[in-house]
């Protein structure tokens, strides 16, 4: 027996024309003797951002979320049946701006999350963006988006401009985290990149505030004797005439040396160079209400270390001592 649940959502969003002098955010001024007019904002440079001059919109928003479950025979359940999730979530959304001069329909983000029945530690995530508009040759002779829907030209619903998928699996001792709090050595509940204090990706930077919040809310869970997680991801980008595919493989593992000492190792593999990426080694000590950790990047351009002693309680997350080096110290700046 299958159960398919569909949850549609429709809304309306209106944004005033803040570029109009009526609101006072933008003022016209003459830039040349021939009467050319440009605009400036008297509020630019302040602490708060200025609304865009092209913000005028009256949009119909829509989204659809779906789940798929099955009931199968169970030998353990007294009812003889159990629920199995096949698709945790499949959703898409978008909007239609009635006031836009052209290309009124937005791009359509798609998302799919599912687990393999019987493999609770195996997850698949797929995301993509669908562009409903066709491409053509612009005035400059280059490829560009044009105001024609692909479906009207008989080319399908749209063009995939970017897509990514990740597949991960976790091996562990079979004991689960009973506290309900995110554990630094439980990769199912946390993001490895956020937990790596030395992580840096110029193409996808992590907000420093988000990293601090994530790090301060985590601890090493000694109720998990050992844990090993592998995650493979591949992303595809199709920006008009340029296409690109990026593959990454990351790993994270931890093991308890004693009831109070634990070690964690994170790293990855670079498919482009065919080499292992820089690994991070972390040694953790349980100090009852406190926790002490030492993280070390032993090799590479980002060779550095970090020492931290902090209170486990999230309410006292600012009560800590932190000392660290910088990978910038490894750079030879010359004379």
Short mmCIF file of the C-alpha atoms (twelve columns), coordinates in Angstrom:
data_MODEL
# 
_entry.id   MODEL 
# 
loop_
_atom_site.group_PDB 
_atom_site.id 
_atom_site.type_symbol 
_atom_site.label_atom_id 
_atom_site.label_alt_id 
_atom_site.label_comp_id 
_atom_site.label_asym_id 
_atom_site.label_seq_id 
_atom_site.Cartn_x 
_atom_site.Cartn_y 
_atom_site.Cartn_z 
_atom_site.pdbx_PDB_model_num 
ATOM 1   C CA . UNK A 1   0.000  0.000  0.000   1 
ATOM 2   C CA . UNK A 2   1.374  3.398  -1.032  1 
ATOM 3   C CA . UNK A 3   0.577  6.800  0.433   1 
ATOM 4   C CA . UNK A 4   1.382  9.822  -1.754  1 
ATOM 5   C CA . UNK A 5   0.948  13.179 0.022   1 
ATOM 6   C CA . UNK A 6   0.918  16.433 -1.972  1 
ATOM 7   C CA . UNK A 7   0.957  19.816 -0.221  1 
ATOM 8   C CA . UNK A 8   0.466  22.768 -2.585  1 
ATOM 9   C CA . UNK A 9   0.911  26.371 -1.453  1 
ATOM 10  C CA . UNK A 10  -0.153 29.533 -3.269  1 
ATOM 11  C CA . UNK A 11  0.486  33.099 -2.164  1 
ATOM 12  C CA . UNK A 12  0.743  36.672 -3.359  1 
ATOM 13  C CA . UNK A 13  3.619  39.069 -2.712  1 
ATOM 14  C CA . UNK A 14  3.646  42.779 -3.500  1 
ATOM 15  C CA . UNK A 15  6.678  45.071 -3.322  1 
ATOM 16  C CA . UNK A 16  6.166  48.826 -3.811  1 
ATOM 17  C CA . UNK A 17  8.159  50.807 -6.344  1 
ATOM 18  C CA . UNK A 18  10.765 52.194 -3.972  1 
ATOM 19  C CA . UNK A 19  12.533 53.772 -6.934  1 
ATOM 20  C CA . UNK A 20  9.760  56.364 -7.144  1 
ATOM 21  C CA . UNK A 21  10.604 59.811 -5.646  1 
ATOM 22  C CA . UNK A 22  7.391  59.442 -3.610  1 
ATOM 23  C CA . UNK A 23  9.163  57.197 -1.099  1 
ATOM 24  C CA . UNK A 24  12.282 59.360 -0.868  1 
ATOM 25  C CA . UNK A 25  14.783 56.507 -1.188  1 
ATOM 26  C CA . UNK A 26  16.074 57.638 -4.598  1 
ATOM 27  C CA . UNK A 27  16.509 61.126 -6.001  1 
ATOM 28  C CA . UNK A 28  17.240 62.128 -9.629  1 
ATOM 29  C CA . UNK A 29  20.124 64.352 -10.638 1 
ATOM 30  C CA . UNK A 30  21.521 65.583 -13.939 1 
ATOM 31  C CA . UNK A 31  24.883 64.089 -14.879 1 
ATOM 32  C CA . UNK A 32  25.679 65.920 -18.124 1 
ATOM 33  C CA . UNK A 33  24.864 69.038 -20.127 1 
ATOM 34  C CA . UNK A 34  22.716 67.059 -22.560 1 
ATOM 35  C CA . UNK A 35  20.206 66.387 -19.788 1 
ATOM 36  C CA . UNK A 36  21.127 62.819 -18.897 1 
ATOM 37  C CA . UNK A 37  19.487 61.823 -15.601 1 
ATOM 38  C CA . UNK A 38  20.823 59.386 -13.037 1 
ATOM 39  C CA . UNK A 39  19.704 58.517 -9.503  1 
ATOM 40  C CA . UNK A 40  21.316 58.522 -6.069  1 
ATOM 41  C CA . UNK A 41  20.152 57.537 -2.604  1 
ATOM 42  C CA . UNK A 42  20.703 59.858 0.368   1 
ATOM 43  C CA . UNK A 43  20.656 56.742 2.576   1 
ATOM 44  C CA . UNK A 44  23.474 54.854 0.841   1 
ATOM 45  C CA . UNK A 45  26.388 54.015 3.116   1 
ATOM 46  C CA . UNK A 46  24.204 53.700 6.208   1 
ATOM 47  C CA . UNK A 47  23.930 50.630 8.422   1 
ATOM 48  C CA . UNK A 48  20.786 49.429 6.633   1 
ATOM 49  C CA . UNK A 49  20.601 48.621 2.930   1 
ATOM 50  C CA . UNK A 50  18.622 50.757 0.494   1 
ATOM 51  C CA . UNK A 51  15.717 49.174 -1.426  1 
ATOM 52  C CA . UNK A 52  16.449 48.533 -5.081  1 
ATOM 53  C CA . UNK A 53  15.034 50.892 -7.696  1 
ATOM 54  C CA . UNK A 54  13.823 47.848 -9.641  1 
ATOM 55  C CA . UNK A 55  12.036 46.239 -6.698  1 
ATOM 56  C CA . UNK A 56  8.486  46.884 -7.955  1 
ATOM 57  C CA . UNK A 57  6.737  43.515 -8.123  1 
ATOM 58  C CA . UNK A 58  3.354  41.870 -7.796  1 
ATOM 59  C CA . UNK A 59  4.055  38.162 -7.771  1 
ATOM 60  C CA . UNK A 60  1.980  35.041 -7.522  1 
ATOM 61  C CA . UNK A 61  4.059  32.531 -5.569  1 
ATOM 62  C CA . UNK A 62  3.584  28.783 -5.664  1 
ATOM 63  C CA . UNK A 63  5.185  25.664 -4.249  1 
ATOM 64  C CA . UNK A 64  4.442  21.957 -4.112  1 
ATOM 65  C CA . UNK A 65  5.860  19.516 -1.543  1 
ATOM 66  C CA . UNK A 66  5.398  15.763 -1.816  1 
ATOM 67  C CA . UNK A 67  6.147  12.672 0.250   1 
ATOM 68  C CA . UNK A 68  5.807  8.990  -0.592  1 
ATOM 69  C CA . UNK A 69  5.366  6.261  2.014   1 
ATOM 70  C CA . UNK A 70  4.613  2.563  1.848   1 
ATOM 71  C CA . UNK A 71  3.124  0.067  4.267   1 
ATOM 72  C CA . UNK A 72  4.887  -3.266 4.248   1 
ATOM 73  C CA . UNK A 73  4.594  -6.421 6.308   1 
ATOM 74  C CA . UNK A 74  6.445  -6.381 9.624   1 
ATOM 75  C CA . UNK A 75  7.324  -9.350 11.790  1 
ATOM 76  C CA . UNK A 76  8.053  -7.198 14.850  1 
ATOM 77  C CA . UNK A 77  4.999  -4.915 14.851  1 
ATOM 78  C CA . UNK A 78  1.899  -6.461 16.441  1 
ATOM 79  C CA . UNK A 79  -0.290 -4.858 13.760  1 
ATOM 80  C CA . UNK A 80  1.617  -6.779 11.108  1 
ATOM 81  C CA . UNK A 81  2.408  -3.613 9.127   1 
ATOM 82  C CA . UNK A 82  5.025  -0.869 9.303   1 
ATOM 83  C CA . UNK A 83  5.502  2.456  7.523   1 
ATOM 84  C CA . UNK A 84  8.508  2.901  5.252   1 
ATOM 85  C CA . UNK A 85  9.438  6.280  3.791   1 
ATOM 86  C CA . UNK A 86  10.447 6.100  0.143   1 
ATOM 87  C CA . UNK A 87  10.652 9.842  -0.601  1 
ATOM 88  C CA . UNK A 88  11.176 12.103 2.426   1 
ATOM 89  C CA . UNK A 89  10.551 15.214 0.367   1 
ATOM 90  C CA . UNK A 90  10.226 16.238 -3.273  1 
ATOM 91  C CA . UNK A 91  9.424  19.890 -3.803  1 
ATOM 92  C CA . UNK A 92  9.545  22.720 -6.309  1 
ATOM 93  C CA . UNK A 93  8.596  26.390 -6.125  1 
ATOM 94  C CA . UNK A 94  8.539  29.576 -8.124  1 
ATOM 95  C CA . UNK A 95  6.759  32.869 -8.782  1 
ATOM 96  C CA . UNK A 96  5.143  34.872 -11.569 1 
ATOM 97  C CA . UNK A 97  5.682  38.649 -11.527 1 
ATOM 98  C CA . UNK A 98  2.783  40.390 -13.265 1 
ATOM 99  C CA . UNK A 99  4.610  43.747 -13.312 1 
ATOM 100 C CA . UNK A 100 7.827  42.531 -14.954 1 
ATOM 101 C CA . UNK A 101 8.539  43.851 -18.458 1 
ATOM 102 C CA . UNK A 102 9.710  40.418 -19.601 1 
ATOM 103 C CA . UNK A 103 10.519 36.954 -18.238 1 
ATOM 104 C CA . UNK A 104 7.699  37.149 -15.716 1 
ATOM 105 C CA . UNK A 105 8.171  33.532 -14.612 1 
ATOM 106 C CA . UNK A 106 11.025 32.876 -12.169 1 
ATOM 107 C CA . UNK A 107 13.457 29.978 -12.263 1 
ATOM 108 C CA . UNK A 108 12.154 26.804 -10.604 1 
ATOM 109 C CA . UNK A 109 14.249 25.242 -7.816  1 
ATOM 110 C CA . UNK A 110 13.776 21.488 -7.373  1 
ATOM 111 C CA . UNK A 111 14.702 19.393 -4.337  1 
ATOM 112 C CA . UNK A 112 14.578 15.654 -3.615  1 
ATOM 113 C CA . UNK A 113 15.534 13.928 -0.370  1 
ATOM 114 C CA . UNK A 114 15.174 10.202 0.143   1 
ATOM 115 C CA . UNK A 115 16.522 7.254  2.112   1 
ATOM 116 C CA . UNK A 116 16.892 3.672  1.011   1 
ATOM 117 C CA . UNK A 117 14.443 1.399  2.906   1 
ATOM 118 C CA . UNK A 118 16.367 -0.821 5.278   1 
ATOM 119 C CA . UNK A 119 19.447 1.428  5.204   1 
ATOM 120 C CA . UNK A 120 18.692 4.169  7.718   1 
ATOM 121 C CA . UNK A 121 22.247 5.526  7.508   1 
ATOM 122 C CA . UNK A 122 22.169 5.882  3.708   1 
ATOM 123 C CA . UNK A 123 20.778 9.138  2.325   1 
ATOM 124 C CA . UNK A 124 20.414 10.701 -1.129  1 
ATOM 125 C CA . UNK A 125 19.931 14.427 -1.727  1 
ATOM 126 C CA . UNK A 126 19.331 15.954 -5.163  1 
ATOM 127 C CA . UNK A 127 18.765 19.614 -5.970  1 
ATOM 128 C CA . UNK A 128 18.479 21.445 -9.278  1 
ATOM 129 C CA . UNK A 129 17.324 24.698 -10.850 1 
ATOM 130 C CA . UNK A 130 15.098 24.753 -13.926 1 
ATOM 131 C CA . UNK A 131 15.118 27.791 -16.226 1 
ATOM 132 C CA . UNK A 132 11.840 27.923 -18.205 1 
ATOM 133 C CA . UNK A 133 13.147 30.421 -20.778 1 
ATOM 134 C CA . UNK A 134 14.951 29.580 -24.006 1 
ATOM 135 C CA . UNK A 135 18.348 30.907 -25.065 1 
ATOM 136 C CA . UNK A 136 19.264 32.699 -28.257 1 
ATOM 137 C CA . UNK A 137 21.806 35.033 -29.859 1 
ATOM 138 C CA . UNK A 138 21.840 38.519 -28.381 1 
ATOM 139 C CA . UNK A 139 22.662 41.870 -30.004 1 
ATOM 140 C CA . UNK A 140 26.342 41.365 -29.158 1 
ATOM 141 C CA . UNK A 141 26.427 37.979 -30.868 1 
ATOM 142 C CA . UNK A 142 26.644 36.078 -27.571 1 
ATOM 143 C CA . UNK A 143 24.240 33.501 -26.158 1 
ATOM 144 C CA . UNK A 144 21.672 35.015 -23.817 1 
ATOM 145 C CA . UNK A 145 18.283 34.270 -22.263 1 
ATOM 146 C CA . UNK A 146 15.356 35.377 -24.389 1 
ATOM 147 C CA . UNK A 147 11.731 36.108 -23.526 1 
ATOM 148 C CA . UNK A 148 10.361 32.856 -24.963 1 
ATOM 149 C CA . UNK A 149 9.309  29.859 -22.922 1 
ATOM 150 C CA . UNK A 150 11.014 26.633 -23.927 1 
ATOM 151 C CA . UNK A 151 7.731  24.718 -23.707 1 
ATOM 152 C CA . UNK A 152 6.217  27.102 -26.287 1 
ATOM 153 C CA . UNK A 153 9.105  26.266 -28.626 1 
ATOM 154 C CA . UNK A 154 8.578  22.543 -28.134 1 
ATOM 155 C CA . UNK A 155 11.804 22.112 -26.093 1 
ATOM 156 C CA . UNK A 156 10.343 20.746 -22.875 1 
ATOM 157 C CA . UNK A 157 9.585  22.370 -19.533 1 
ATOM 158 C CA . UNK A 158 12.927 24.114 -19.195 1 
ATOM 159 C CA . UNK A 159 16.706 23.937 -19.084 1 
ATOM 160 C CA . UNK A 160 18.689 22.643 -16.097 1 
ATOM 161 C CA . UNK A 161 21.104 25.449 -15.217 1 
ATOM 162 C CA . UNK A 162 22.624 23.730 -12.203 1 
ATOM 163 C CA . UNK A 163 22.175 20.481 -10.343 1 
ATOM 164 C CA . UNK A 164 23.865 18.659 -7.509  1 
ATOM 165 C CA . UNK A 165 23.498 15.368 -5.734  1 
ATOM 166 C CA . UNK A 166 25.123 13.880 -2.676  1 
ATOM 167 C CA . UNK A 167 25.184 10.323 -1.402  1 
ATOM 168 C CA . UNK A 168 26.356 9.524  2.079   1 
ATOM 169 C CA . UNK A 169 26.637 6.488  4.288   1 
ATOM 170 C CA . UNK A 170 27.556 6.181  7.941   1 
ATOM 171 C CA . UNK A 171 29.081 3.206  9.699   1 
ATOM 172 C CA . UNK A 172 28.910 3.270  13.481  1 
ATOM 173 C CA . UNK A 173 28.850 1.111  16.574  1 
ATOM 174 C CA . UNK A 174 25.060 0.898  16.540  1 
ATOM 175 C CA . UNK A 175 24.585 3.195  19.531  1 
ATOM 176 C CA . UNK A 176 22.695 6.416  18.925  1 
ATOM 177 C CA . UNK A 177 22.960 9.864  20.436  1 
ATOM 178 C CA . UNK A 178 20.424 9.988  23.272  1 
ATOM 179 C CA . UNK A 179 20.850 13.653 24.202  1 
ATOM 180 C CA . UNK A 180 19.141 15.194 21.194  1 
ATOM 181 C CA . UNK A 181 21.999 17.707 20.852  1 
ATOM 182 C CA . UNK A 182 24.266 17.856 17.778  1 
ATOM 183 C CA . UNK A 183 27.492 15.917 18.328  1 
ATOM 184 C CA . UNK A 184 30.714 16.795 16.541  1 
ATOM 185 C CA . UNK A 185 31.426 13.089 16.020  1 
ATOM 186 C CA . UNK A 186 27.962 12.291 14.637  1 
ATOM 187 C CA . UNK A 187 28.124 13.247 10.960  1 
ATOM 188 C CA . UNK A 188 24.462 12.380 10.415  1 
ATOM 189 C CA . UNK A 189 23.385 15.368 12.510  1 
ATOM 190 C CA . UNK A 190 26.052 17.933 11.629  1 
ATOM 191 C CA . UNK A 191 27.697 19.495 8.587   1 
ATOM 192 C CA . UNK A 192 31.341 18.516 8.347   1 
ATOM 193 C CA . UNK A 193 32.416 21.752 6.647   1 
ATOM 194 C CA . UNK A 194 30.900 23.856 9.430   1 
ATOM 195 C CA . UNK A 195 32.600 21.754 12.089  1 
ATOM 196 C CA . UNK A 196 36.007 22.074 10.434  1 
ATOM 197 C CA . UNK A 197 37.537 25.283 11.872  1 
ATOM 198 C CA . UNK A 198 40.075 25.403 9.038   1 
ATOM 199 C CA . UNK A 199 37.651 24.919 6.150   1 
ATOM 200 C CA . UNK A 200 37.678 27.515 3.395   1 
ATOM 201 C CA . UNK A 201 36.142 27.397 -0.069  1 
ATOM 202 C CA . UNK A 202 36.325 30.672 -2.066  1 
ATOM 203 C CA . UNK A 203 33.497 29.519 -4.352  1 
ATOM 204 C CA . UNK A 204 31.177 28.677 -1.440  1 
ATOM 205 C CA . UNK A 205 32.267 30.616 1.649   1 
ATOM 206 C CA . UNK A 206 30.750 29.830 5.036   1 
ATOM 207 C CA . UNK A 207 29.332 32.690 7.069   1 
ATOM 208 C CA . UNK A 208 31.679 33.142 10.087  1 
ATOM 209 C CA . UNK A 209 28.734 33.803 12.420  1 
ATOM 210 C CA . UNK A 210 27.029 30.600 11.291  1 
ATOM 211 C CA . UNK A 211 30.240 28.654 11.880  1 
ATOM 212 C CA . UNK A 212 30.639 30.056 15.413  1 
ATOM 213 C CA . UNK A 213 27.029 29.251 16.247  1 
ATOM 214 C CA . UNK A 214 27.431 25.720 14.931  1 
ATOM 215 C CA . UNK A 215 30.727 25.130 16.699  1 
ATOM 216 C CA . UNK A 216 29.471 26.503 20.014  1 
ATOM 217 C CA . UNK A 217 26.413 24.241 19.921  1 
ATOM 218 C CA . UNK A 218 28.383 21.051 19.375  1 
ATOM 219 C CA . UNK A 219 30.283 18.709 21.597  1 
ATOM 220 C CA . UNK A 220 31.913 15.283 21.374  1 
ATOM 221 C CA . UNK A 221 29.406 12.568 22.283  1 
ATOM 222 C CA . UNK A 222 31.284 9.818  24.124  1 
ATOM 223 C CA . UNK A 223 28.223 7.545  23.972  1 
ATOM 224 C CA . UNK A 224 29.168 6.861  20.324  1 
ATOM 225 C CA . UNK A 225 32.215 4.502  20.551  1 
ATOM 226 C CA . UNK A 226 33.116 4.880  16.884  1 
ATOM 227 C CA . UNK A 227 31.721 6.511  13.768  1 
ATOM 228 C CA . UNK A 228 32.796 6.619  10.101  1 
ATOM 229 C CA . UNK A 229 31.001 8.619  7.392   1 
ATOM 230 C CA . UNK A 230 31.639 8.912  3.661   1 
ATOM 231 C CA . UNK A 231 29.907 11.471 1.459   1 
ATOM 232 C CA . UNK A 232 30.175 11.780 -2.317  1 
ATOM 233 C CA . UNK A 233 28.784 14.804 -4.124  1 
ATOM 234 C CA . UNK A 234 28.727 15.903 -7.737  1 
ATOM 235 C CA . UNK A 235 27.533 19.256 -9.066  1 
ATOM 236 C CA . UNK A 236 26.699 20.349 -12.596 1 
ATOM 237 C CA . UNK A 237 26.574 23.918 -13.873 1 
ATOM 238 C CA . UNK A 238 25.281 24.999 -17.286 1 
ATOM 239 C CA . UNK A 239 25.735 28.749 -17.701 1 
ATOM 240 C CA . UNK A 240 24.780 29.308 -21.337 1 
ATOM 241 C CA . UNK A 241 27.905 28.346 -23.336 1 
ATOM 242 C CA . UNK A 242 29.938 27.128 -20.352 1 
ATOM 243 C CA . UNK A 243 29.358 23.818 -18.578 1 
ATOM 244 C CA . UNK A 244 31.202 22.536 -15.537 1 
ATOM 245 C CA . UNK A 245 31.160 19.375 -13.402 1 
ATOM 246 C CA . UNK A 246 32.740 19.187 -9.925  1 
ATOM 247 C CA . UNK A 247 33.103 16.014 -7.846  1 
ATOM 248 C CA . UNK A 248 34.065 15.775 -4.176  1 
ATOM 249 C CA . UNK A 249 34.493 12.936 -1.711  1 
ATOM 250 C CA . UNK A 250 34.687 13.687 1.996   1 
ATOM 251 C CA . UNK A 251 35.146 11.478 5.020   1 
ATOM 252 C CA . UNK A 252 34.818 11.888 8.758   1 
ATOM 253 C CA . UNK A 253 35.638 9.370  11.452  1 
ATOM 254 C CA . UNK A 254 35.920 9.248  15.221  1 
ATOM 255 C CA . UNK A 255 36.838 6.712  17.879  1 
ATOM 256 C CA . UNK A 256 36.925 6.775  21.678  1 
ATOM 257 C CA . UNK A 257 40.387 5.962  23.020  1 
ATOM 258 C CA . UNK A 258 39.077 5.866  26.590  1 
ATOM 259 C CA . UNK A 259 35.755 6.829  28.228  1 
ATOM 260 C CA . UNK A 260 37.105 10.414 28.462  1 
ATOM 261 C CA . UNK A 261 39.385 10.744 25.410  1 
ATOM 262 C CA . UNK A 262 38.262 10.765 21.761  1 
ATOM 263 C CA . UNK A 263 39.819 11.539 18.376  1 
ATOM 264 C CA . UNK A 264 38.228 12.787 15.149  1 
ATOM 265 C CA . UNK A 265 39.674 12.897 11.636  1 
ATOM 266 C CA . UNK A 266 38.093 14.709 8.670   1 
ATOM 267 C CA . UNK A 267 39.307 15.128 5.122   1 
ATOM 268 C CA . UNK A 268 38.493 14.447 1.506   1 
ATOM 269 C CA . UNK A 269 39.667 13.517 -1.969  1 
ATOM 270 C CA . UNK A 270 40.205 15.889 -4.876  1 
ATOM 271 C CA . UNK A 271 39.136 14.209 -8.139  1 
ATOM 272 C CA . UNK A 272 40.729 16.928 -10.263 1 
ATOM 273 C CA . UNK A 273 44.229 16.435 -8.832  1 
ATOM 274 C CA . UNK A 274 43.748 12.816 -7.785  1 
ATOM 275 C CA . UNK A 275 45.093 13.536 -4.301  1 
ATOM 276 C CA . UNK A 276 43.832 13.549 -0.730  1 
ATOM 277 C CA . UNK A 277 42.878 16.979 0.588   1 
ATOM 278 C CA . UNK A 278 44.253 18.416 3.806   1 
ATOM 279 C CA . UNK A 279 43.002 16.484 6.817   1 
ATOM 280 C CA . UNK A 280 42.071 17.840 10.228  1 
ATOM 281 C CA . UNK A 281 42.940 15.886 13.379  1 
ATOM 282 C CA . UNK A 282 41.036 16.699 16.590  1 
ATOM 283 C CA . UNK A 283 41.726 15.345 20.080  1 
ATOM 284 C CA . UNK A 284 38.917 15.812 22.634  1 
ATOM 285 C CA . UNK A 285 38.855 15.404 26.429  1 
ATOM 286 C CA . UNK A 286 35.682 15.195 28.498  1 
ATOM 287 C CA . UNK A 287 35.948 17.414 31.616  1 
ATOM 288 C CA . UNK A 288 32.489 16.707 33.065  1 
ATOM 289 C CA . UNK A 289 30.596 19.992 32.514  1 
ATOM 290 C CA . UNK A 290 33.433 21.254 30.332  1 
ATOM 291 C CA . UNK A 291 35.108 19.985 27.187  1 
ATOM 292 C CA . UNK A 292 38.659 20.493 25.931  1 
ATOM 293 C CA . UNK A 293 39.711 20.023 22.310  1 
ATOM 294 C CA . UNK A 294 42.818 20.469 20.191  1 
ATOM 295 C CA . UNK A 295 42.530 20.595 16.363  1 
ATOM 296 C CA . UNK A 296 45.532 20.333 14.099  1 
ATOM 297 C CA . UNK A 297 46.182 20.575 10.367  1 
ATOM 298 C CA . UNK A 298 49.635 18.962 10.151  1 
ATOM 299 C CA . UNK A 299 50.455 19.565 6.468   1 
ATOM 300 C CA . UNK A 300 49.602 21.741 3.504   1 
ATOM 301 C CA . UNK A 301 49.182 25.449 2.911   1 
ATOM 302 C CA . UNK A 302 46.589 25.662 5.703   1 
ATOM 303 C CA . UNK A 303 48.822 24.109 8.358   1 
ATOM 304 C CA . UNK A 304 47.556 25.452 11.697  1 
ATOM 305 C CA . UNK A 305 46.130 24.523 15.105  1 
ATOM 306 C CA . UNK A 306 43.336 25.482 17.515  1 
ATOM 307 C CA . UNK A 307 42.952 24.895 21.256  1 
ATOM 308 C CA . UNK A 308 39.587 25.314 22.993  1 
ATOM 309 C CA . UNK A 309 38.084 24.813 26.453  1 
ATOM 310 C CA . UNK A 310 34.368 25.493 26.740  1 
ATOM 311 C CA . UNK A 311 31.240 24.736 28.744  1 
ATOM 312 C CA . UNK A 312 29.005 22.062 27.239  1 
ATOM 313 C CA . UNK A 313 25.754 23.847 28.091  1 
ATOM 314 C CA . UNK A 314 24.461 25.834 25.105  1 
ATOM 315 C CA . UNK A 315 23.198 28.596 27.407  1 
ATOM 316 C CA . UNK A 316 26.807 29.269 28.471  1 
ATOM 317 C CA . UNK A 317 28.380 28.932 25.046  1 
ATOM 318 C CA . UNK A 318 30.299 32.208 25.414  1 
ATOM 319 C CA . UNK A 319 32.106 30.918 28.512  1 
ATOM 320 C CA . UNK A 320 35.231 29.529 26.867  1 
ATOM 321 C CA . UNK A 321 38.935 29.921 26.240  1 
ATOM 322 C CA . UNK A 322 40.161 29.787 22.651  1 
ATOM 323 C CA . UNK A 323 43.682 29.985 21.247  1 
ATOM 324 C CA . UNK A 324 44.678 29.330 17.652  1 
ATOM 325 C CA . UNK A 325 47.247 29.967 14.960  1 
ATOM 326 C CA . UNK A 326 46.577 31.193 11.432  1 
ATOM 327 C CA . UNK A 327 47.369 29.491 8.142   1 
ATOM 328 C CA . UNK A 328 48.371 32.948 6.885   1 
ATOM 329 C CA . UNK A 329 51.534 32.558 8.976   1 
ATOM 330 C CA . UNK A 330 52.679 29.923 6.459   1 
ATOM 331 C CA . UNK A 331 52.738 32.407 3.571   1 
ATOM 332 C CA . UNK A 332 56.094 33.866 2.584   1 
ATOM 333 C CA . UNK A 333 55.157 37.487 1.915   1 
ATOM 334 C CA . UNK A 334 58.687 38.379 0.773   1 
ATOM 335 C CA . UNK A 335 60.457 41.608 1.469   1 
# 
